[in-house]
Amino acid sequence: MFETLFKLREHHTSIKTELLAGFTTFLTMGYIIFVNPSMLASAGMDGGAVFVATCLAAAIGCFIMGLYANYPIALAPGMGLNAFFTYTVVGEMGYSWEVALGAVFLSGFCFFLLSVFRIREWIINSIPMSLRMGIAAGIGLFLGFIALKNAGFVVDSPATYVSLGDLSLYPPIMATLGFFLIVALAQRGMTGAVMIGILAVTLASLALGKVEANGFFAAPPSLAPTFAALDIEGAMQVGLISIIFAFLFVDLFDTSGTLIAVAQKGGLVGKDGKLPRLGRALMADSMATMGGSILGTSTTTSYIESGAGIAAGGRTGLTAVTVGCLFLASLFLSPLAGMIPPYATAPALFFVAVLMSSGLATIDWEDLTEAAPVVIAALSMPLTFSISTGIALGFISYTGIKLLAGRWRDLNPALVIISLLFIIKMAWLD
């Protein structure tokens, strides 16, 4: 059965190797079952229901990717996209979380159509690599800012907007120790460094009486508070078009970049340099996003942490299916997830911020027409507390600077059209 489904011999692997690879991948990305409920609870969603939705959406995405596309790539609600959902769409713009879930569904549906009609490549090739790296770094800085806020490092100030918090308090001290632990373990090549850091801070706080013990295992909470609660009609408002586009844009490039990077690392690229079954992999991602929005969680996307499983020998969809089974087993860890305080997940957010900011090293800083839009996009996200605003300003500045510098040949129709749409939206539709 396994040979028929996953073609193990063709990929020079075995059941044992695939199971080990799946376990390795889960350890590197399993922190999302603790971080995502905490993040979306800030949007007013039921934490227990989001915990169940997170596990189920991840499992569904992994099963589709493994059984349909036969790729060793795991999926789960994405970091950055959950922050955008909570702090921008719901927090800053004031939409309900039901409408935000509707926007997630519509972005997944658009992603599905792009995959079916094979116009994904045209869109990706139209966006400059520097702008993609700038947006990724901006999302990282946005996560970093949220981490500093959750840990108490950054507090509001009427004079300077933000200021340094009291670092002698327990939360910032523990967040600092947790971050140091995660970085040290990751540098030493420890599998599951992020999850270890979160659990270490939580258990230490439990021992010191800073958090209340609720046990570790229990039956899964009810999914009813979030299941099928999405408001698709409300998400079709004109003002939400840029929001849907932002969800789609980030997911599109996140998924594409992950697929390419992981496939190359695992030697899964064909002799023609193309990825076999790419359309199936993209449809798996889009279907997981739509399914996750119905269950009650933000955008589900492919995880770059899948590279850990690839390094452990994973080559087929059995690796992804194994990860999916482990997410299902995690449904019984809801009491543990409920004990984890914000300052325990803050180090994980900041660590992801470090990883996402690394793309800035690839920017040609000698070419100011490339560097300036990158800085604009990256800095505007945390400073405006909005990923969509950062994307919009990045596109607009890139197009405007290139035109004024006489570098119009660096532009393409798609880039100009998207920039004009963002200008119209920001000038007249906000």
C-alpha positions as CSV (number, residue, x, y, z in Angstrom):
1,M,0.0,0.0,0.0
2,F,2.8,2.5,1.0
3,E,4.7,1.6,-2.2
4,T,1.6,2.2,-4.3
5,L,0.7,5.5,-2.7
6,F,4.2,7.1,-2.2
7,K,6.5,5.2,-4.6
8,L,9.1,4.7,-1.9
9,R,11.6,2.6,-4.0
10,E,11.5,5.1,-6.8
11,H,12.5,7.8,-4.3
12,H,15.2,5.6,-2.7
13,T,13.6,5.7,0.8
14,S,11.9,3.5,3.3
15,I,8.9,3.6,5.7
16,K,11.2,3.9,8.7
17,T,13.1,6.8,7.1
18,E,9.9,8.6,6.2
19,L,8.4,8.2,9.6
20,L,11.6,9.6,11.3
21,A,11.6,12.5,8.8
22,G,7.9,13.3,9.6
23,F,8.6,13.3,13.4
24,T,11.6,15.6,12.8
25,T,9.5,18.0,10.8
26,F,6.8,18.1,13.4
27,L,9.3,18.9,16.2
28,T,10.5,21.9,14.3
29,M,7.0,23.3,13.5
30,G,4.8,22.0,16.3
31,Y,5.2,25.2,18.2
32,I,2.4,26.6,16.0
33,I,-0.2,24.7,18.1
34,F,0.8,26.9,21.1
35,V,1.4,30.2,19.3
36,N,-1.6,30.3,16.9
37,P,-4.3,30.0,19.5
38,S,-2.6,32.7,21.6
39,M,-2.3,35.0,18.6
40,L,-5.9,34.6,17.3
41,A,-7.3,34.8,20.9
42,S,-6.2,38.5,20.7
43,A,-8.7,38.9,17.8
44,G,-11.5,37.8,20.1
45,M,-11.7,34.1,19.0
46,D,-12.1,31.2,21.4
47,G,-8.7,29.9,22.2
48,G,-9.8,26.3,22.6
49,A,-11.6,26.2,19.3
50,V,-8.6,27.8,17.5
51,F,-6.4,25.2,19.0
52,V,-8.5,22.4,17.5
53,A,-8.8,24.3,14.2
54,T,-5.0,24.7,14.1
55,C,-4.4,21.0,14.6
56,L,-7.1,20.0,12.1
57,A,-6.1,22.5,9.4
58,A,-2.5,21.4,9.7
59,A,-3.5,17.7,9.5
60,I,-5.7,18.2,6.5
61,G,-3.1,20.2,4.7
62,C,-0.4,17.6,5.4
63,F,-2.7,14.8,4.2
64,I,-3.6,16.5,1.0
65,M,0.0,17.4,0.3
66,G,1.2,13.9,1.1
67,L,-1.5,11.8,-0.6
68,Y,-2.3,14.1,-3.5
69,A,1.0,15.8,-4.4
70,N,3.3,13.2,-2.8
71,Y,5.7,15.9,-1.4
72,P,7.4,15.7,2.0
73,I,6.2,19.2,2.8
74,A,4.1,19.9,5.9
75,L,1.5,22.7,6.2
76,A,0.0,24.6,9.2
77,P,-1.4,28.1,9.9
78,G,1.4,30.5,8.8
79,M,3.3,32.8,11.1
80,G,3.0,36.4,9.9
81,L,-0.3,35.7,8.3
82,N,-1.8,35.0,11.7
83,A,-0.4,38.3,13.0
84,F,-1.8,40.2,10.0
85,F,-5.2,38.6,10.7
86,T,-5.2,39.6,14.3
87,Y,-3.4,42.9,14.6
88,T,-4.2,44.5,11.2
89,V,-7.5,43.2,9.8
90,V,-9.3,42.8,13.2
91,G,-7.3,45.1,15.5
92,E,-6.4,48.1,13.4
93,M,-9.1,48.0,10.6
94,G,-11.8,47.0,13.0
95,Y,-13.3,44.1,11.0
96,S,-14.8,41.1,12.9
97,W,-12.9,37.9,13.0
98,E,-15.7,36.3,11.1
99,V,-15.1,38.7,8.2
100,A,-11.4,38.1,8.4
101,L,-12.0,34.4,8.1
102,G,-14.1,35.1,5.0
103,A,-11.2,37.0,3.5
104,V,-8.9,34.1,4.2
105,F,-11.3,31.8,2.4
106,L,-11.5,34.1,-0.6
107,S,-7.7,34.4,-0.8
108,G,-7.5,30.6,-0.7
109,F,-10.1,30.3,-3.5
110,C,-8.2,32.9,-5.6
111,F,-5.0,30.9,-5.0
112,F,-6.8,27.7,-6.1
113,L,-7.9,29.4,-9.4
114,L,-4.4,30.7,-10.0
115,S,-3.1,27.2,-9.6
116,V,-5.8,25.7,-11.9
117,F,-5.3,28.2,-14.7
118,R,-1.5,28.2,-14.3
119,I,-1.0,31.9,-14.1
120,R,1.0,31.7,-10.8
121,E,4.3,31.8,-12.7
122,W,3.3,35.0,-14.5
123,I,2.5,36.7,-11.2
124,I,5.6,35.5,-9.4
125,N,7.9,36.5,-12.3
126,S,6.3,39.9,-12.4
127,I,7.4,40.8,-8.8
128,P,11.1,41.8,-8.4
129,M,13.1,39.5,-6.1
130,S,14.2,42.5,-4.0
131,L,10.6,43.5,-3.3
132,R,9.8,39.9,-2.3
133,M,12.8,39.8,0.2
134,G,11.8,43.2,1.6
135,I,8.2,42.1,2.2
136,A,9.4,38.9,3.9
137,A,11.8,40.9,6.1
138,G,9.0,43.4,6.9
139,I,6.8,40.6,8.1
140,G,9.7,39.4,10.2
141,L,10.1,42.9,11.8
142,F,6.4,43.0,12.4
143,L,6.5,39.7,14.3
144,G,9.6,41.0,16.2
145,F,7.7,44.1,17.3
146,I,4.7,41.9,18.5
147,A,7.1,39.7,20.4
148,L,8.7,42.7,22.2
149,K,5.2,43.9,23.0
150,N,4.0,40.6,24.3
151,A,7.1,40.2,26.5
152,G,6.9,43.7,28.0
153,F,10.0,45.1,26.4
154,V,8.0,47.7,24.5
155,V,5.1,49.7,26.1
156,D,3.1,52.6,24.8
157,S,4.2,56.2,25.5
158,P,2.2,59.4,24.9
159,A,5.4,61.3,24.1
160,T,7.3,58.9,21.9
161,Y,4.5,56.4,20.9
162,V,6.6,53.5,22.2
163,S,9.1,53.2,25.0
164,L,11.2,50.7,26.9
165,G,9.3,48.7,29.5
166,D,10.4,47.6,33.0
167,L,13.0,45.0,32.3
168,S,13.2,43.9,35.9
169,L,9.7,42.3,35.7
170,Y,9.3,38.5,35.3
171,P,7.9,38.4,31.7
172,P,10.8,40.2,29.9
173,I,13.4,38.3,32.0
174,M,11.8,34.9,31.0
175,A,11.3,35.9,27.4
176,T,15.0,36.9,27.2
177,L,16.1,33.5,28.6
178,G,13.7,31.7,26.3
179,F,15.1,33.5,23.3
180,F,18.7,32.8,24.2
181,L,17.8,29.1,24.7
182,I,16.1,28.8,21.4
183,V,19.0,30.5,19.5
184,A,21.6,28.4,21.3
185,L,19.8,25.2,20.6
186,A,19.2,26.1,17.0
187,Q,22.8,26.9,16.5
188,R,23.8,23.6,17.9
189,G,21.5,21.9,15.5
190,M,19.0,20.7,18.1
191,T,15.7,19.5,16.5
192,G,12.7,21.2,18.0
193,A,14.6,24.2,19.4
194,V,11.6,26.5,19.3
195,M,9.2,24.1,20.9
196,I,11.8,23.3,23.6
197,G,12.2,27.0,24.4
198,I,8.4,27.6,24.7
199,L,8.0,24.6,27.0
200,A,11.0,25.4,29.1
201,V,9.7,28.9,29.9
202,T,6.2,27.5,30.6
203,L,7.4,24.7,32.9
204,A,9.7,27.1,34.8
205,S,6.8,29.5,35.3
206,L,4.7,26.6,36.4
207,A,7.3,25.6,39.0
208,L,7.5,29.2,40.2
209,G,3.7,29.5,40.5
210,K,3.5,32.1,37.7
211,V,1.0,30.1,35.7
212,E,-1.8,27.8,36.9
213,A,-1.6,24.1,36.2
214,N,-4.4,22.7,34.1
215,G,-3.0,19.3,33.5
216,F,-1.4,18.2,30.2
217,F,-3.9,15.9,28.5
218,A,-7.6,16.1,27.9
219,A,-10.3,15.6,25.3
220,P,-10.2,18.2,22.5
221,P,-12.2,21.4,23.2
222,S,-15.3,22.1,21.2
223,L,-14.8,23.5,17.6
224,A,-18.3,25.0,17.6
225,P,-17.3,28.6,18.5
226,T,-15.4,29.0,15.2
227,F,-16.6,26.2,12.9
228,A,-18.3,27.6,9.7
229,A,-18.4,31.0,11.4
230,L,-16.7,32.8,8.4
231,D,-18.5,35.7,6.8
232,I,-17.8,35.5,3.1
233,E,-20.4,38.1,2.1
234,G,-18.9,40.6,4.5
235,A,-15.4,39.9,3.2
236,M,-16.5,41.0,-0.3
237,Q,-16.6,44.7,0.7
238,V,-14.6,47.0,-1.5
239,G,-12.3,48.0,1.4
240,L,-11.3,44.4,1.9
241,I,-9.9,43.8,-1.6
242,S,-6.4,44.8,-0.6
243,I,-6.7,42.6,2.5
244,I,-7.7,39.6,0.4
245,F,-4.8,40.4,-2.0
246,A,-2.4,40.7,0.9
247,F,-3.4,37.2,2.2
248,L,-3.1,35.8,-1.3
249,F,0.2,37.6,-2.1
250,V,2.0,36.5,1.1
251,D,0.7,32.9,0.8
252,L,1.6,32.7,-2.8
253,F,5.2,33.7,-2.4
254,D,5.6,31.9,0.9
255,T,4.4,28.6,-0.6
256,S,6.3,29.0,-3.9
257,G,9.6,29.9,-2.1
258,T,9.1,27.0,0.3
259,L,8.4,24.5,-2.4
260,I,11.4,25.5,-4.5
261,A,13.8,25.6,-1.5
262,V,12.7,22.3,0.0
263,A,12.5,20.5,-3.4
264,Q,16.1,21.6,-4.3
265,K,17.4,20.5,-0.9
266,G,15.8,17.1,-1.3
267,G,16.8,16.6,-4.9
268,L,13.2,16.5,-6.0
269,V,13.6,18.9,-8.9
270,G,13.3,17.2,-12.3
271,K,16.0,17.0,-15.0
272,D,14.3,20.0,-16.7
273,G,14.8,22.1,-13.6
274,K,11.0,22.1,-12.9
275,L,9.1,20.7,-10.0
276,P,7.0,17.7,-10.8
277,R,3.4,17.8,-9.6
278,L,3.8,21.5,-8.8
279,G,0.2,22.2,-9.6
280,R,-1.0,19.6,-7.2
281,A,1.2,21.0,-4.4
282,L,-0.2,24.5,-4.9
283,M,-3.7,23.2,-5.0
284,A,-3.0,21.3,-1.8
285,D,-2.0,24.6,-0.2
286,S,-5.0,26.5,-1.4
287,M,-7.4,23.8,-0.4
288,A,-5.8,23.7,3.1
289,T,-6.3,27.5,3.4
290,M,-10.0,27.2,2.5
291,G,-10.5,24.3,4.8
292,G,-8.7,26.0,7.6
293,S,-10.9,29.2,7.3
294,I,-14.0,27.0,7.6
295,L,-12.6,25.4,10.7
296,G,-11.6,28.7,12.2
297,T,-8.0,29.6,11.7
298,S,-5.9,32.0,9.6
299,T,-4.1,31.1,6.3
300,T,-2.6,27.6,6.2
301,T,0.6,27.5,4.2
302,S,3.6,25.3,3.5
303,Y,6.4,25.4,6.2
304,I,10.0,26.0,5.4
305,E,10.7,23.8,8.5
306,S,9.9,20.9,6.2
307,G,13.5,21.1,5.3
308,A,14.4,19.5,8.6
309,G,12.5,16.4,7.6
310,I,14.2,16.5,4.1
311,A,17.6,16.6,5.9
312,A,16.5,13.5,7.9
313,G,15.8,11.6,4.6
314,G,12.2,12.4,3.9
315,R,11.5,12.2,0.1
316,T,7.8,11.3,-0.3
317,G,4.3,12.3,0.9
318,L,4.6,9.7,3.7
319,T,6.6,12.3,5.6
320,A,3.8,14.8,5.3
321,V,1.2,12.2,6.3
322,T,3.2,11.4,9.4
323,V,3.3,15.1,10.4
324,G,-0.5,15.2,9.9
325,C,-1.0,12.2,12.2
326,L,1.1,13.9,14.9
327,F,-1.0,17.1,14.6
328,L,-4.1,14.9,15.2
329,A,-2.5,13.4,18.2
330,S,-1.8,16.9,19.5
331,L,-5.5,17.5,19.8
332,F,-5.3,16.0,23.3
333,L,-2.7,18.6,24.5
334,S,-5.2,21.5,24.9
335,P,-4.6,21.9,28.7
336,L,-0.9,22.4,28.0
337,A,-1.6,24.9,25.2
338,G,-3.9,26.8,27.6
339,M,-1.1,27.2,30.2
340,I,1.4,28.8,27.9
341,P,1.7,32.6,28.6
342,P,2.4,35.3,26.0
343,Y,6.0,35.8,27.2
344,A,6.7,32.1,26.5
345,T,5.6,32.4,22.9
346,A,7.3,35.8,22.4
347,P,10.8,34.2,22.0
348,A,9.4,32.0,19.3
349,L,8.0,35.0,17.4
350,F,11.3,36.9,17.7
351,F,13.3,33.9,16.5
352,V,11.0,33.6,13.4
353,A,11.6,37.4,12.9
354,V,15.4,36.7,12.9
355,L,15.0,34.0,10.2
356,M,12.7,36.1,8.0
357,S,15.0,39.1,8.1
358,S,17.9,37.2,6.6
359,G,16.6,38.0,3.1
360,L,17.9,41.5,3.4
361,A,21.4,40.2,2.9
362,T,20.5,39.4,-0.8
363,I,19.6,43.0,-1.6
364,D,21.8,45.1,-3.9
365,W,22.4,48.0,-1.5
366,E,24.5,49.8,-4.2
367,D,21.4,50.2,-6.4
368,L,19.2,52.7,-4.5
369,T,16.2,52.1,-6.8
370,E,16.2,48.5,-5.4
371,A,17.2,49.3,-1.8
372,A,14.9,52.2,-1.0
373,P,11.6,50.4,-1.8
374,V,12.9,47.4,0.3
375,V,13.5,49.7,3.3
376,I,10.1,51.4,2.8
377,A,8.2,48.1,2.7
378,A,10.1,46.5,5.6
379,L,10.0,49.5,8.0
380,S,6.4,50.5,7.3
381,M,5.0,47.1,8.4
382,P,5.9,47.3,12.1
383,L,5.6,51.1,12.3
384,T,2.1,51.2,10.8
385,F,1.3,47.8,12.4
386,S,0.0,46.7,9.0
387,I,1.4,44.1,6.6
388,S,-0.9,45.2,3.8
389,T,0.2,48.8,4.2
390,G,3.8,47.7,3.9
391,I,3.1,45.7,0.8
392,A,1.2,48.6,-0.8
393,L,3.9,51.2,0.0
394,G,6.6,48.8,-1.3
395,F,4.9,48.4,-4.7
396,I,4.1,52.1,-5.1
397,S,7.6,53.2,-4.1
398,Y,9.3,50.7,-6.4
399,T,7.3,51.8,-9.4
400,G,7.5,55.5,-8.7
401,I,11.3,55.5,-8.0
402,K,12.1,53.4,-11.1
403,L,10.0,55.7,-13.3
404,L,11.6,58.9,-11.9
405,A,15.1,57.4,-12.1
406,G,14.6,56.6,-15.8
407,R,14.6,52.8,-15.1
408,W,11.2,52.1,-16.5
409,R,12.6,49.1,-18.4
410,D,12.8,47.4,-14.9
411,L,9.0,47.5,-14.6
412,N,6.4,45.3,-16.2
413,P,2.6,45.7,-16.8
414,A,1.6,43.6,-13.7
415,L,3.8,45.6,-11.4
416,V,2.4,49.0,-12.7
417,I,-1.2,47.8,-12.5
418,I,-0.8,46.5,-9.0
419,S,0.8,49.8,-7.9
420,L,-2.0,51.8,-9.5
421,L,-4.6,49.7,-7.7
422,F,-2.9,50.3,-4.4
423,I,-2.8,54.0,-5.0
424,I,-6.5,54.1,-5.8
425,K,-7.3,52.0,-2.7
426,M,-5.2,54.1,-0.4
427,A,-6.3,57.5,-1.8
428,W,-10.1,56.9,-2.2
429,L,-11.2,53.6,-0.7
430,D,-9.7,53.7,2.8
